[in-house]
Amino acid sequence: MIRSILSNKKQYLDLLLLGDEQESMIDKYLDRGELFGIFSCDGEIKAICVVTDEGNNIIELKNIAVVPQYQRQGLGKMLIDFLIKQYSSKFLIMRVGTGDSPITISFYRQCGFKEVFRVKNFFIDNYDEPIFEAGQQLIDMVYLELIF
């Protein structure tokens, strides 16, 4: 079951850190964002995402993370589909920024996103420690958009 999380958002910090590895970066959007989680019948969190209103009819998926034992079971796609239904009547575009990792880029493309621009050296300039995904250091932020 997917539900909105309205209070005590920081209790999910460990899971959010899977999607964004630096707490200070999460702090920049968590309070102003809408937090959604997929929960099991007994209340166990399985996946989470944060979406912000960026103005100009754009929402941004700032963070999406799935508990490791539940990865590769379609929960990330389920959250994206939920967000499309939730926001497509109110906004024109859903944007996501991510590292230039083939695994992540492929996921978003399969969900219908298309690359629109890059921010050079974003991860080097904004994160305290290097971030690696699939053995590759993340350097540029890749922005993808899905037009509703």
Sequence and secondary structure as in RCSB ss.txt:
>XXXX:A:sequence
MIRSILSNKKQYLDLLLLGDEQESMIDKYLDRGELFGIFSCDGEIKAICVVTDEGNNIIELKNIAVVPQYQRQGL
GKMLIDFLIKQYSSKFLIMRVGTGDSPITISFYRQCGFKEVFRVKNFFIDNYDEPIFEAGQQLIDMVYLELIF
>XXXX:A:secstr
 EEEE S GGGGHHHHHHHSS HHHHHTTTTTSEEEEEE TTS EEEEEEEEEEETTEEEEEEEEE GGGTTSSH
HHHHHHHHHHHHTTT SEEEEEEES HHHHHHHHHTT EEEEEETTHHHHH SS  EETTEE  SEEEEEEE 
